[in-house]
Amino acid sequence: MTKPPSRQLETVANPAPQRSYLVRMVAPEFTCLCPRTGQPDFATIVVEYVPGSRLIELKSLKLYLWSWRDEGIFHEAVVNRILDDLAAAAEPIWLQVCGLFRVRGGITTSVTASIGTRPPDTPDAPESATGSDAR
C-alpha cells in the first residue's frame, strides 16, 4: 500500500557526526503547478547538505516532495520553502537546494538557495551524482 503525500519530514541519527561529509539527493520527478496558469511545472530537485546530528530520511523526503504536485507556487518560492523545511527538520551545518525546472514557454529556470557555511574540508560529490544528467 502506498502512503499518501506528506509535508512531515523525518530524520534519523547521523552515524558519523564527528566527520564533515556531503550528502546529495537527486529527485528528477518533482512537480508543482504554475500559480498563474495551473499548468504543471516539472523539475529535478537537488539537495546537498553537510549533516549535523540528524540525516533526512529518504522515504519521508520522497513523500514530502510528492506533496507539492497539486500546489500552485512559483519556482523561487518552492525552492526556498523546501530549503526552510529541510533545515528546520534536520538542522544541518550547511544545506543547498537547487530546482532545475524544465522548459516552459521556451525558458528553463534554475533556482538555488542555501543556508549555513559549507565546511572547507567537505568532499565534492562525483559528477554523475549532480543531477545534471537527469534533466
N, CA, C and O atoms as a Tinker XYZ file with bonds, in Angstrom:
   540  protein
     1  N      0.832000   -1.174000    0.000000    73     2
     2  CA     0.000000    0.000000    0.000000    64     1     3
     3  C      0.886000    1.251000    0.000000    63     2     4     5
     4  O      1.844000    1.337000    0.769000    81     3
     5  N      0.566000    2.206000   -0.855000    73     3     6
     6  CA     1.332000    3.435000   -0.978000    64     5     7
     7  C      0.865000    4.450000    0.048000    63     6     8     9
     8  O     -0.335000    4.653000    0.234000    81     7
     9  N      1.826000    5.091000    0.717000    73     7    10
    10  CA     1.482000    6.149000    1.664000    64     9    11
    11  C      1.146000    7.417000    0.888000    63    10    12    13
    12  O      1.728000    7.660000   -0.170000    81    11
    13  N      0.230000    8.221000    1.387000    73    11    14
    14  CA    -0.115000    9.470000    0.701000    64    13    15
    15  C      0.989000   10.506000    0.883000    63    14    16    17
    16  O      1.820000   10.375000    1.782000    81    15
    17  N      1.004000   11.547000    0.027000    73    15    18
    18  CA     1.988000   12.604000    0.184000    64    17    19
    19  C      1.879000   13.236000    1.564000    63    18    20    21
    20  O      0.800000   13.268000    2.156000    81    19
    21  N      2.991000   13.734000    2.068000    73    19    22
    22  CA     3.006000   14.307000    3.415000    64    21    23
    23  C      4.051000   15.410000    3.509000    63    22    24    25
    24  O      5.126000   15.293000    2.920000    81    23
    25  N      3.758000   16.448000    4.221000    73    23    26
    26  CA     4.738000   17.511000    4.477000    64    25    27
    27  C      5.542000   17.216000    5.750000    63    26    28    29
    28  O      6.327000   18.051000    6.199000    81    27
    29  N      5.341000   16.026000    6.325000    73    27    30
    30  CA     6.045000   15.641000    7.536000    64    29    31
    31  C      7.400000   15.022000    7.174000    63    30    32    33
    32  O      7.461000   13.909000    6.651000    81    31
    33  N      8.469000   15.743000    7.453000    73    31    34
    34  CA     9.819000   15.231000    7.199000    64    33    35
    35  C     10.329000   14.493000    8.434000    63    34    36    37
    36  O     10.158000   14.953000    9.563000    81    35
    37  N     10.948000   13.355000    8.202000    73    35    38
    38  CA    11.515000   12.580000    9.294000    64    37    39
    39  C     13.035000   12.602000    9.188000    63    38    40    41
    40  O     13.591000   12.770000    8.103000    81    39
    41  N     13.692000   12.430000   10.320000    73    39    42
    42  CA    15.146000   12.389000   10.355000    64    41    43
    43  C     15.599000   11.153000   11.124000    63    42    44    45
    44  O     14.837000   10.552000   11.881000    81    43
    45  N     16.847000   10.797000   10.909000    73    43    46
    46  CA    17.476000    9.704000   11.643000    64    45    47
    47  C     18.823000   10.203000   12.158000    63    46    48    49
    48  O     19.349000   11.207000   11.680000    81    47
    49  N     19.364000    9.499000   13.124000    73    47    50
    50  CA    20.641000    9.900000   13.708000    64    49    51
    51  C     21.772000    9.792000   12.682000    63    50    52    53
    52  O     21.819000    8.847000   11.894000    81    51
    53  N     22.666000   10.757000   12.700000    73    51    54
    54  CA    23.855000   10.744000   11.850000    64    53    55
    55  C     24.836000    9.720000   12.414000    63    54    56    57
    56  O     25.243000    9.847000   13.569000    81    55
    57  N     25.234000    8.701000   11.629000    73    55    58
    58  CA    26.138000    7.680000   12.149000    64    57    59
    59  C     27.587000    8.156000   12.275000    63    58    60    61
    60  O     28.401000    7.481000   12.906000    81    59
    61  N     27.922000    9.314000   11.683000    73    59    62
    62  CA    29.300000    9.813000   11.744000    64    61    63
    63  C     29.313000   11.327000   11.982000    63    62    64    65
    64  O     29.827000   12.073000   11.147000    81    63
    65  N     28.760000   11.790000   13.099000    73    63    66
    66  CA    28.666000   13.236000   13.331000    64    65    67
    67  C     30.023000   13.914000   13.532000    63    66    68    69
    68  O     30.120000   15.138000   13.443000    81    67
    69  N     31.060000   13.136000   13.799000    73    67    70
    70  CA    32.398000   13.696000   14.005000    64    69    71
    71  C     33.086000   14.076000   12.691000    63    70    72    73
    72  O     34.130000   14.729000   12.702000    81    71
    73  N     32.496000   13.665000   11.550000    73    71    74
    74  CA    33.117000   13.857000   10.242000    64    73    75
    75  C     32.294000   14.821000    9.401000    63    74    76    77
    76  O     31.064000   14.815000    9.448000    81    75
    77  N     32.993000   15.648000    8.631000    73    75    78
    78  CA    32.336000   16.529000    7.674000    64    77    79
    79  C     32.208000   15.764000    6.358000    63    78    80    81
    80  O     33.214000   15.434000    5.730000    81    79
    81  N     30.977000   15.483000    5.942000    73    79    82
    82  CA    30.763000   14.774000    4.679000    64    81    83
    83  C     29.532000   15.326000    3.976000    63    82    84    85
    84  O     28.659000   15.930000    4.599000    81    83
    85  N     29.480000   15.110000    2.681000    73    83    86
    86  CA    28.417000   15.645000    1.844000    64    85    87
    87  C     27.377000   14.576000    1.544000    63    86    88    89
    88  O     27.718000   13.450000    1.184000    81    87
    89  N     26.114000   14.935000    1.693000    73    87    90
    90  CA    25.005000   14.082000    1.279000    64    89    91
    91  C     24.337000   14.786000    0.102000    63    90    92    93
    92  O     23.990000   15.963000    0.194000    81    91
    93  N     24.160000   14.071000   -0.993000    73    91    94
    94  CA    23.475000   14.628000   -2.167000    64    93    95
    95  C     22.318000   13.702000   -2.525000    63    94    96    97
    96  O     22.488000   12.491000   -2.664000    81    95
    97  N     21.135000   14.301000   -2.670000    73    95    98
    98  CA    19.944000   13.558000   -3.057000    64    97    99
    99  C     19.368000   14.246000   -4.287000    63    98   100   101
   100  O     19.226000   15.469000   -4.314000    81    99
   101  N     19.038000   13.459000   -5.303000    73    99   102
   102  CA    18.518000   13.995000   -6.563000    64   101   103
   103  C     17.132000   13.402000   -6.802000    63   102   104   105
   104  O     16.952000   12.184000   -6.828000    81   103
   105  N     16.164000   14.292000   -6.974000    73   103   106
   106  CA    14.783000   13.869000   -7.226000    64   105   107
   107  C     14.375000   14.382000   -8.606000    63   106   108   109
   108  O     13.964000   15.535000   -8.734000    81   107
   109  N     14.481000   13.542000   -9.642000    73   107   110
   110  CA    14.252000   14.006000  -11.011000    64   109   111
   111  C     12.787000   14.107000  -11.435000    63   110   112   113
   112  O     12.505000   14.490000  -12.570000    81   111
   113  N     11.852000   13.771000  -10.547000    73   111   114
   114  CA    10.442000   13.750000  -10.944000    64   113   115
   115  C      9.589000   14.706000  -10.116000    63   114   116   117
   116  O      8.426000   14.404000   -9.846000    81   115
   117  N     10.131000   15.843000   -9.710000    73   115   118
   118  CA     9.380000   16.822000   -8.921000    64   117   119
   119  C      8.369000   17.550000   -9.799000    63   118   120   121
   120  O      8.669000   17.905000  -10.939000    81   119
   121  N      7.172000   17.771000   -9.264000    73   119   122
   122  CA     6.167000   18.577000   -9.962000    64   121   123
   123  C      5.455000   19.490000   -8.973000    63   122   124   125
   124  O      5.255000   19.147000   -7.808000    81   123
   125  N      5.084000   20.645000   -9.467000    73   123   126
   126  CA     4.199000   21.570000   -8.782000    64   125   127
   127  C      3.378000   22.243000   -9.876000    63   126   128   129
   128  O      3.531000   21.915000  -11.053000    81   127
   129  N      2.517000   23.172000   -9.506000    73   127   130
   130  CA     1.679000   23.835000  -10.501000    64   129   131
   131  C      2.054000   25.298000  -10.624000    63   130   132   133
   132  O      2.388000   25.944000   -9.630000    81   131
   133  N      2.002000   25.823000  -11.839000    73   131   134
   134  CA     2.178000   27.252000  -12.053000    64   133   135
   135  C      1.008000   27.970000  -11.391000    63   134   136   137
   136  O     -0.144000   27.642000  -11.676000    81   135
   137  N      1.269000   28.942000  -10.513000    73   135   138
   138  CA     0.165000   29.608000   -9.827000    64   137   139
   139  C     -0.664000   30.521000  -10.732000    63   138   140   141
   140  O     -1.771000   30.914000  -10.365000    81   139
   141  N     -0.147000   30.853000  -11.890000    73   139   142
   142  CA    -0.890000   31.718000  -12.821000    64   141   143
   143  C     -1.747000   30.928000  -13.801000    63   142   144   145
   144  O     -2.873000   31.322000  -14.104000    81   143
   145  N     -1.213000   29.808000  -14.299000    73   143   146
   146  CA    -1.923000   29.067000  -15.346000    64   145   147
   147  C     -2.522000   27.755000  -14.855000    63   146   148   149
   148  O     -3.424000   27.212000  -15.493000    81   147
   149  N     -2.029000   27.237000  -13.726000    73   147   150
   150  CA    -2.474000   25.937000  -13.239000    64   149   151
   151  C     -1.829000   24.770000  -13.968000    63   150   152   153
   152  O     -2.137000   23.612000  -13.684000    81   151
   153  N     -0.934000   25.065000  -14.908000    73   151   154
   154  CA    -0.243000   24.012000  -15.661000    64   153   155
   155  C      0.879000   23.416000  -14.797000    63   154   156   157
   156  O      1.444000   24.107000  -13.950000    81   155
   157  N      1.194000   22.144000  -15.012000    73   155   158
   158  CA     2.262000   21.532000  -14.213000    64   157   159
   159  C      3.637000   22.045000  -14.604000    63   158   160   161
   160  O      3.922000   22.286000  -15.777000    81   159
   161  N      4.481000   22.206000  -13.595000    73   159   162
   162  CA     5.895000   22.521000  -13.782000    64   161   163
   163  C      6.684000   21.299000  -13.330000    63   162   164   165
   164  O      6.427000   20.744000  -12.262000    81   163
   165  N      7.643000   20.886000  -14.149000    73   163   166
   166  CA     8.447000   19.703000  -13.870000    64   165   167
   167  C      9.879000   20.128000  -13.566000    63   166   168   169
   168  O     10.415000   21.031000  -14.208000    81   167
   169  N     10.496000   19.471000  -12.582000    73   167   170
   170  CA    11.850000   19.855000  -12.196000    64   169   171
   171  C     12.609000   18.665000  -11.632000    63   170   172   173
   172  O     12.033000   17.656000  -11.226000    81   171
   173  N     13.912000   18.826000  -11.626000    73   171   174
   174  CA    14.797000   17.971000  -10.838000    64   173   175
   175  C     15.187000   18.793000   -9.619000    63   174   176   177
   176  O     15.666000   19.920000   -9.751000    81   175
   177  N     14.986000   18.238000   -8.449000    73   175   178
   178  CA    15.393000   18.909000   -7.210000    64   177   179
   179  C     16.665000   18.222000   -6.720000    63   178   180   181
   180  O     16.697000   17.005000   -6.539000    81   179
   181  N     17.711000   19.020000   -6.508000    73   179   182
   182  CA    18.984000   18.511000   -5.994000    64   181   183
   183  C     19.186000   19.092000   -4.600000    63   182   184   185
   184  O     19.229000   20.310000   -4.422000    81   183
   185  N     19.308000   18.213000   -3.624000    73   183   186
   186  CA    19.548000   18.617000   -2.235000    64   185   187
   187  C     20.944000   18.170000   -1.864000    63   186   188   189
   188  O     21.285000   16.995000   -1.995000    81   187
   189  N     21.749000   19.107000   -1.401000    73   187   190
   190  CA    23.083000   18.791000   -0.894000    64   189   191
   191  C     23.187000   19.362000    0.513000    63   190   192   193
   192  O     22.764000   20.488000    0.777000    81   191
   193  N     23.756000   18.566000    1.406000    73   191   194
   194  CA    23.944000   19.095000    2.760000    64   193   195
   195  C     25.080000   18.401000    3.487000    63   194   196   197
   196  O     25.444000   17.262000    3.192000    81   195
   197  N     25.626000   19.130000    4.448000    73   195   198
   198  CA    26.580000   18.585000    5.398000    64   197   199
   199  C     25.789000   18.413000    6.689000    63   198   200   201
   200  O     25.391000   19.399000    7.309000    81   199
   201  N     25.557000   17.162000    7.098000    73   199   202
   202  CA    24.677000   16.944000    8.237000    64   201   203
   203  C     25.297000   17.357000    9.567000    63   202   204   205
   204  O     26.513000   17.337000    9.756000    81   203
   205  N     24.407000   17.728000   10.471000    73   203   206
   206  CA    24.782000   17.907000   11.865000    64   205   207
   207  C     24.545000   16.572000   12.559000    63   206   208   209
   208  O     25.151000   15.565000   12.190000    81   207
   209  N     23.676000   16.555000   13.550000    73   207   210
   210  CA    23.413000   15.320000   14.286000    64   209   211
   211  C     22.326000   14.459000   13.649000    63   210   212   213
   212  O     22.141000   13.309000   14.047000    81   211
   213  N     21.591000   15.007000   12.649000    73   211   214
   214  CA    20.475000   14.287000   12.038000    64   213   215
   215  C     20.617000   14.208000   10.520000    63   214   216   217
   216  O     21.194000   15.097000    9.894000    81   215
   217  N     20.084000   13.135000    9.938000    73   215   218
   218  CA    20.011000   12.950000    8.488000    64   217   219
   219  C     18.553000   12.991000    8.061000    63   218   220   221
   220  O     17.667000   12.631000    8.836000    81   219
   221  N     18.299000   13.425000    6.843000    73   219   222
   222  CA    16.955000   13.434000    6.283000    64   221   223
   223  C     16.619000   12.022000    5.813000    63   222   224   225
   224  O     17.360000   11.435000    5.025000    81   223
   225  N     15.525000   11.488000    6.287000    73   223   226
   226  CA    15.109000   10.135000    5.922000    64   225   227
   227  C     14.526000   10.172000    4.505000    63   226   228   229
   228  O     13.659000   10.995000    4.211000    81   227
   229  N     15.001000    9.285000    3.634000    73   227   230
   230  CA    14.701000    9.356000    2.207000    64   229   231
   231  C     13.235000    9.142000    1.851000    63   230   232   233
   232  O     12.712000    9.863000    1.002000    81   231
   233  N     12.556000    8.184000    2.466000    73   231   234
   234  CA    11.158000    7.962000    2.106000    64   233   235
   235  C     10.315000    9.173000    2.492000    63   234   236   237
   236  O      9.415000    9.559000    1.746000    81   235
   237  N     10.592000    9.771000    3.638000    73   235   238
   238  CA     9.819000   10.955000    4.024000    64   237   239
   239  C     10.111000   12.112000    3.077000    63   238   240   241
   240  O      9.228000   12.927000    2.809000    81   239
   241  N     11.353000   12.195000    2.562000    73   239   242
   242  CA    11.680000   13.234000    1.580000    64   241   243
   243  C     10.892000   13.001000    0.292000    63   242   244   245
   244  O     10.370000   13.944000   -0.301000    81   243
   245  N     10.811000   11.746000   -0.136000    73   243   246
   246  CA    10.047000   11.423000   -1.339000    64   245   247
   247  C      8.584000   11.833000   -1.180000    63   246   248   249
   248  O      8.020000   12.453000   -2.081000    81   247
   249  N      7.965000   11.499000   -0.055000    73   247   250
   250  CA     6.565000   11.848000    0.187000    64   249   251
   251  C      6.389000   13.357000    0.334000    63   250   252   253
   252  O      5.377000   13.911000   -0.093000    81   251
   253  N      7.368000   14.017000    0.934000    73   251   254
   254  CA     7.334000   15.471000    1.074000    64   253   255
   255  C      7.363000   16.141000   -0.304000    63   254   256   257
   256  O      6.544000   17.014000   -0.589000    81   255
   257  N      8.301000   15.734000   -1.148000    73   255   258
   258  CA     8.392000   16.325000   -2.481000    64   257   259
   259  C      7.140000   16.026000   -3.294000    63   258   260   261
   260  O      6.683000   16.869000   -4.067000    81   259
   261  N      6.592000   14.847000   -3.127000    73   259   262
   262  CA     5.373000   14.453000   -3.814000    64   261   263
   263  C      4.205000   15.358000   -3.401000    63   262   264   265
   264  O      3.294000   15.590000   -4.197000    81   263
   265  N      4.223000   15.866000   -2.176000    73   263   266
   266  CA     3.112000   16.670000   -1.670000    64   265   267
   267  C      2.957000   18.006000   -2.388000    63   266   268   269
   268  O      1.927000   18.663000   -2.240000    81   267
   269  N      3.950000   18.420000   -3.158000    73   267   270
   270  CA     3.882000   19.692000   -3.884000    64   269   271
   271  C      3.170000   19.569000   -5.227000    63   270   272   273
   272  O      2.918000   20.589000   -5.868000    81   271
   273  N      2.840000   18.376000   -5.670000    73   271   274
   274  CA     2.350000   18.154000   -7.032000    64   273   275
   275  C      1.077000   18.903000   -7.373000    63   274   276   277
   276  O      0.865000   19.221000   -8.543000    81   275
   277  N      0.219000   19.201000   -6.409000    73   275   278
   278  CA    -1.028000   19.918000   -6.678000    64   277   279
   279  C     -1.012000   21.345000   -6.133000    63   278   280   281
   280  O     -2.055000   21.992000   -6.046000    81   279
   281  N      0.158000   21.827000   -5.773000    73   279   282
   282  CA     0.300000   23.154000   -5.161000    64   281   283
   283  C      0.688000   24.186000   -6.220000    63   282   284   285
   284  O      1.637000   23.979000   -6.976000    81   283
   285  N     -0.042000   25.286000   -6.271000    73   283   286
   286  CA     0.313000   26.394000   -7.149000    64   285   287
   287  C      1.342000   27.272000   -6.462000    63   286   288   289
   288  O      1.034000   27.928000   -5.467000    81   287
   289  N      2.572000   27.291000   -6.988000    73   287   290
   290  CA     3.660000   28.021000   -6.326000    64   289   291
   291  C      4.741000   28.348000   -7.353000    63   290   292   293
   292  O      5.036000   27.541000   -8.234000    81   291
   293  N      5.328000   29.536000   -7.231000    73   291   294
   294  CA     6.408000   29.931000   -8.130000    64   293   295
   295  C      7.673000   29.137000   -7.827000    63   294   296   297
   296  O      7.873000   28.683000   -6.701000    81   295
   297  N      8.523000   28.974000   -8.835000    73   295   298
   298  CA     9.763000   28.192000   -8.697000    64   297   299
   299  C     10.619000   28.693000   -7.542000    63   298   300   301
   300  O     11.101000   27.903000   -6.730000    81   299
   301  N     10.805000   29.996000   -7.473000    73   299   302
   302  CA    11.655000   30.581000   -6.433000    64   301   303
   303  C     11.087000   30.304000   -5.045000    63   302   304   305
   304  O     11.827000   30.024000   -4.101000    81   303
   305  N      9.771000   30.387000   -4.936000    73   303   306
   306  CA     9.126000   30.163000   -3.637000    64   305   307
   307  C      9.245000   28.713000   -3.186000    63   306   308   309
   308  O      9.527000   28.455000   -2.016000    81   307
   309  N      9.035000   27.761000   -4.098000    73   307   310
   310  CA     9.065000   26.362000   -3.684000    64   309   311
   311  C     10.476000   25.930000   -3.306000    63   310   312   313
   312  O     10.645000   25.170000   -2.353000    81   311
   313  N     11.494000   26.393000   -4.028000    73   311   314
   314  CA    12.875000   26.027000   -3.674000    64   313   315
   315  C     13.222000   26.570000   -2.289000    63   314   316   317
   316  O     13.823000   25.864000   -1.479000    81   315
   317  N     12.847000   27.814000   -2.016000    73   315   318
   318  CA    13.143000   28.392000   -0.700000    64   317   319
   319  C     12.329000   27.733000    0.407000    63   318   320   321
   320  O     12.819000   27.589000    1.527000    81   319
   321  N     11.115000   27.336000    0.118000    73   319   322
   322  CA    10.305000   26.643000    1.125000    64   321   323
   323  C     10.883000   25.263000    1.422000    63   322   324   325
   324  O     10.939000   24.854000    2.582000    81   323
   325  N     11.313000   24.542000    0.384000    73   323   326
   326  CA    11.952000   23.237000    0.603000    64   325   327
   327  C     13.194000   23.413000    1.475000    63   326   328   329
   328  O     13.414000   22.650000    2.415000    81   327
   329  N     13.999000   24.419000    1.156000    73   327   330
   330  CA    15.203000   24.696000    1.949000    64   329   331
   331  C     14.837000   24.928000    3.412000    63   330   332   333
   332  O     15.435000   24.324000    4.303000    81   331
   333  N     13.865000   25.794000    3.666000    73   331   334
   334  CA    13.469000   26.107000    5.045000    64   333   335
   335  C     12.952000   24.877000    5.774000    63   334   336   337
   336  O     13.296000   24.655000    6.935000    81   335
   337  N     12.127000   24.075000    5.105000    73   335   338
   338  CA    11.551000   22.894000    5.746000    64   337   339
   339  C     12.623000   21.846000    6.063000    63   338   340   341
   340  O     12.612000   21.255000    7.143000    81   339
   341  N     13.545000   21.615000    5.126000    73   339   342
   342  CA    14.625000   20.649000    5.373000    64   341   343
   343  C     15.542000   21.124000    6.487000    63   342   344   345
   344  O     15.967000   20.336000    7.333000    81   343
   345  N     15.845000   22.417000    6.484000    73   343   346
   346  CA    16.719000   22.981000    7.531000    64   345   347
   347  C     16.072000   22.855000    8.906000    63   346   348   349
   348  O     16.740000   22.512000    9.881000    81   347
   349  N     14.775000   23.132000    8.984000    73   347   350
   350  CA    14.079000   23.027000   10.263000    64   349   351
   351  C     14.045000   21.588000   10.771000    63   350   352   353
   352  O     14.154000   21.353000   11.974000    81   351
   353  N     13.895000   20.632000    9.871000    73   351   354
   354  CA    13.803000   19.224000   10.261000    64   353   355
   355  C     15.147000   18.641000   10.680000    63   354   356   357
   356  O     15.229000   17.938000   11.687000    81   355
   357  N     16.206000   18.927000    9.914000    73   355   358
   358  CA    17.480000   18.233000   10.128000    64   357   359
   359  C     18.561000   19.079000   10.793000    63   358   360   361
   360  O     19.545000   18.531000   11.289000    81   359
   361  N     18.399000   20.401000   10.815000    73   359   362
   362  CA    19.395000   21.309000   11.387000    64   361   363
   363  C     20.816000   20.996000   10.886000    63   362   364   365
   364  O     21.716000   20.741000   11.686000    81   363
   365  N     21.010000   21.019000    9.560000    73   363   366
   366  CA    22.333000   20.705000    9.009000    64   365   367
   367  C     23.331000   21.841000    9.244000    63   366   368   369
   368  O     22.951000   22.967000    9.568000    81   367
   369  N     24.602000   21.522000    9.075000    73   367   370
   370  CA    25.652000   22.536000    9.143000    64   369   371
   371  C     25.563000   23.444000    7.930000    63   370   372   373
   372  O     25.697000   24.663000    8.042000    81   371
   373  N     25.338000   22.843000    6.772000    73   371   374
   374  CA    25.187000   23.564000    5.505000    64   373   375
   375  C     24.157000   22.819000    4.669000    63   374   376   377
   376  O     24.102000   21.590000    4.691000    81   375
   377  N     23.340000   23.569000    3.931000    73   375   378
   378  CA    22.293000   22.967000    3.113000    64   377   379
   379  C     22.084000   23.815000    1.874000    63   378   380   381
   380  O     22.024000   25.042000    1.947000    81   379
   381  N     21.974000   23.145000    0.731000    73   379   382
   382  CA    21.683000   23.811000   -0.534000    64   381   383
   383  C     20.611000   23.019000   -1.271000    63   382   384   385
   384  O     20.665000   21.791000   -1.345000    81   383
   385  N     19.638000   23.741000   -1.814000    73   383   386
   386  CA    18.594000   23.130000   -2.630000    64   385   387
   387  C     18.596000   23.830000   -3.974000    63   386   388   389
   388  O     18.584000   25.059000   -4.048000    81   387
   389  N     18.613000   23.035000   -5.040000    73   387   390
   390  CA    18.571000   23.575000   -6.391000    64   389   391
   391  C     17.388000   22.954000   -7.123000    63   390   392   393
   392  O     17.216000   21.735000   -7.129000    81   391
   393  N     16.585000   23.799000   -7.733000    73   391   394
   394  CA    15.487000   23.349000   -8.570000    64   393   395
   395  C     15.838000   23.607000  -10.019000    63   394   396   397
   396  O     16.037000   24.754000  -10.417000    81   395
   397  N     15.916000   22.555000  -10.809000    73   395   398
   398  CA    16.227000   22.650000  -12.237000    64   397   399
   399  C     14.923000   22.409000  -12.990000    63   398   400   401
   400  O     14.560000   21.267000  -13.269000    81   399
   401  N     14.221000   23.495000  -13.317000    73   399   402
   402  CA    12.890000   23.394000  -13.903000    64   401   403
   403  C     12.971000   23.239000  -15.411000    63   402   404   405
   404  O     13.766000   23.904000  -16.074000    81   403
   405  N     12.136000   22.348000  -15.947000    73   403   406
   406  CA    12.102000   22.073000  -17.374000    64   405   407
   407  C     11.555000   23.274000  -18.148000    63   406   408   409
   408  O     10.981000   24.197000  -17.569000    81   407
   409  N     11.736000   23.241000  -19.414000    73   407   410
   410  CA    11.361000   24.352000  -20.286000    64   409   411
   411  C      9.858000   24.630000  -20.233000    63   410   412   413
   412  O      9.031000   23.720000  -20.297000    81   411
   413  N      9.535000   25.921000  -20.112000    73   411   414
   414  CA     8.150000   26.413000  -20.177000    64   413   415
   415  C      8.190000   27.710000  -20.970000    63   414   416   417
   416  O      8.884000   28.649000  -20.579000    81   415
   417  N      7.466000   27.779000  -22.064000    73   415   418
   418  CA     7.474000   28.984000  -22.880000    64   417   419
   419  C      8.840000   29.289000  -23.463000    63   418   420   421
   420  O      9.177000   30.451000  -23.688000    81   419
   421  N      9.630000   28.246000  -23.708000    73   419   422
   422  CA    10.956000   28.424000  -24.292000    64   421   423
   423  C     12.037000   28.811000  -23.291000    63   422   424   425
   424  O     13.153000   29.134000  -23.696000    81   423
   425  N     11.734000   28.787000  -21.991000    73   423   426
   426  CA    12.697000   29.205000  -20.967000    64   425   427
   427  C     12.806000   28.125000  -19.896000    63   426   428   429
   428  O     11.796000   27.621000  -19.404000    81   427
   429  N     14.039000   27.777000  -19.541000    73   427   430
   430  CA    14.267000   26.916000  -18.386000    64   429   431
   431  C     14.642000   27.819000  -17.212000    63   430   432   433
   432  O     15.173000   28.915000  -17.390000    81   431
   433  N     14.353000   27.330000  -16.018000    73   431   434
   434  CA    14.662000   28.090000  -14.806000    64   433   435
   435  C     15.473000   27.217000  -13.870000    63   434   436   437
   436  O     15.169000   26.038000  -13.687000    81   435
   437  N     16.505000   27.798000  -13.280000    73   435   438
   438  CA    17.296000   27.139000  -12.256000    64   437   439
   439  C     17.323000   28.052000  -11.042000    63   438   440   441
   440  O     17.728000   29.210000  -11.135000    81   439
   441  N     16.891000   27.528000   -9.907000    73   439   442
   442  CA    16.854000   28.302000   -8.668000    64   441   443
   443  C     17.681000   27.561000   -7.626000    63   442   444   445
   444  O     17.450000   26.378000   -7.376000    81   443
   445  N     18.654000   28.256000   -7.009000    73   443   446
   446  CA    19.494000   27.664000   -5.976000    64   445   447
   447  C     19.454000   28.542000   -4.738000    63   446   448   449
   448  O     19.635000   29.757000   -4.821000    81   447
   449  N     19.215000   27.915000   -3.579000    73   447   450
   450  CA    19.198000   28.619000   -2.306000    64   449   451
   451  C     19.987000   27.799000   -1.293000    63   450   452   453
   452  O     19.991000   26.570000   -1.350000    81   451
   453  N     20.655000   28.482000   -0.366000    73   451   454
   454  CA    21.441000   27.757000    0.630000    64   453   455
   455  C     21.432000   28.487000    1.960000    63   454   456   457
   456  O     21.135000   29.679000    2.039000    81   455
   457  N     21.765000   27.737000    3.003000    73   455   458
   458  CA    21.932000   28.305000    4.343000    64   457   459
   459  C     23.166000   27.683000    4.974000    63   458   460   461
   460  O     23.590000   26.593000    4.590000    81   459
   461  N     23.734000   28.380000    5.940000    73   459   462
   462  CA    24.908000   27.884000    6.635000    64   461   463
   463  C     26.164000   28.090000    5.818000    63   462   464   465
   464  O     26.141000   28.689000    4.742000    81   463
   465  N     27.260000   27.582000    6.351000    73   463   466
   466  CA    28.553000   27.671000    5.690000    64   465   467
   467  C     29.084000   26.269000    5.449000    63   466   468   469
   468  O     29.217000   25.469000    6.375000    81   467
   469  N     29.382000   25.989000    4.196000    73   467   470
   470  CA    29.918000   24.666000    3.860000    64   469   471
   471  C     31.354000   24.578000    4.386000    63   470   472   473
   472  O     32.194000   25.406000    4.034000    81   471
   473  N     31.637000   23.573000    5.230000    73   471   474
   474  CA    32.998000   23.426000    5.731000    64   473   475
   475  C     33.982000   23.211000    4.577000    63   474   476   477
   476  O     33.678000   22.468000    3.644000    81   475
   477  N     35.154000   23.849000    4.629000    73   475   478
   478  CA    36.099000   23.753000    3.511000    64   477   479
   479  C     36.640000   22.347000    3.273000    63   478   480   481
   480  O     37.102000   22.056000    2.170000    81   479
   481  N     36.597000   21.472000    4.267000    73   479   482
   482  CA    37.116000   20.110000    4.095000    64   481   483
   483  C     36.056000   19.126000    3.594000    63   482   484   485
   484  O     36.309000   17.922000    3.543000    81   483
   485  N     34.880000   19.624000    3.226000    73   483   486
   486  CA    33.806000   18.748000    2.739000    64   485   487
   487  C     34.119000   18.288000    1.321000    63   486   488   489
   488  O     34.370000   19.119000    0.448000    81   487
   489  N     34.109000   16.983000    1.075000    73   487   490
   490  CA    34.383000   16.493000   -0.283000    64   489   491
   491  C     33.242000   16.830000   -1.228000    63   490   492   493
   492  O     32.109000   17.044000   -0.797000    81   491
   493  N     33.547000   16.875000   -2.517000    73   491   494
   494  CA    32.529000   17.068000   -3.546000    64   493   495
   495  C     31.960000   15.718000   -3.944000    63   494   496   497
   496  O     32.631000   14.691000   -3.844000    81   495
   497  N     30.724000   15.733000   -4.392000    73   495   498
   498  CA    30.106000   14.509000   -4.906000    64   497   499
   499  C     30.624000   14.262000   -6.320000    63   498   500   501
   500  O     31.004000   15.212000   -7.004000    81   499
   501  N     30.649000   13.013000   -6.769000    73   499   502
   502  CA    31.071000   12.738000   -8.141000    64   501   503
   503  C     30.124000   13.392000   -9.142000    63   502   504   505
   504  O     28.948000   13.599000   -8.841000    81   503
   505  N     30.621000   13.712000  -10.310000    73   503   506
   506  CA    29.832000   14.395000  -11.347000    64   505   507
   507  C     28.559000   13.638000  -11.684000    63   506   508   509
   508  O     27.534000   14.259000  -11.967000    81   507
   509  N     28.599000   12.315000  -11.659000    73   507   510
   510  CA    27.417000   11.534000  -12.017000    64   509   511
   511  C     26.292000   11.703000  -11.003000    63   510   512   513
   512  O     25.157000   11.315000  -11.280000    81   511
   513  N     26.577000   12.267000   -9.849000    73   511   514
   514  CA    25.556000   12.450000   -8.817000    64   513   515
   515  C     25.050000   13.887000   -8.747000    63   514   516   517
   516  O     24.381000   14.256000   -7.783000    81   515
   517  N     25.360000   14.703000   -9.754000    73   515   518
   518  CA    24.967000   16.112000   -9.698000    64   517   519
   519  C     23.530000   16.347000  -10.067000    63   518   520   521
   520  O     22.971000   17.382000   -9.703000    81   519
   521  N     22.913000   15.443000  -10.765000    73   519   522
   522  CA    21.562000   15.668000  -11.239000    64   521   523
   523  C     21.545000   16.256000  -12.629000    63   522   524   525
   524  O     20.488000   16.326000  -13.257000    81   523
   525  N     22.713000   16.687000  -13.130000    73   523   526
   526  CA    22.751000   17.304000  -14.461000    64   525   527
   527  C     22.400000   16.307000  -15.553000    63   526   528   529
   528  O     21.876000   16.692000  -16.599000    81   527
   529  N     22.684000   15.028000  -15.323000    73   527   530
   530  CA    22.354000   14.028000  -16.324000    64   529   531
   531  C     20.884000   13.606000  -16.240000    63   530   532   533
   532  O     20.402000   12.858000  -17.091000    81   531
   533  N     20.178000   14.084000  -15.219000    73   531   534
   534  CA    18.771000   13.706000  -15.040000    64   533   535
   535  C     17.812000   14.682000  -15.715000    63   534   536   537
   536  O     16.602000   14.452000  -15.719000    81   535
   537  N     18.331000   15.760000  -16.282000    73   535   538
   538  CA    17.463000   16.754000  -16.912000    64   537   539
   539  C     16.887000   16.272000  -18.202000    63   538   540
   540  O     16.134000   16.998000  -18.852000    81   539
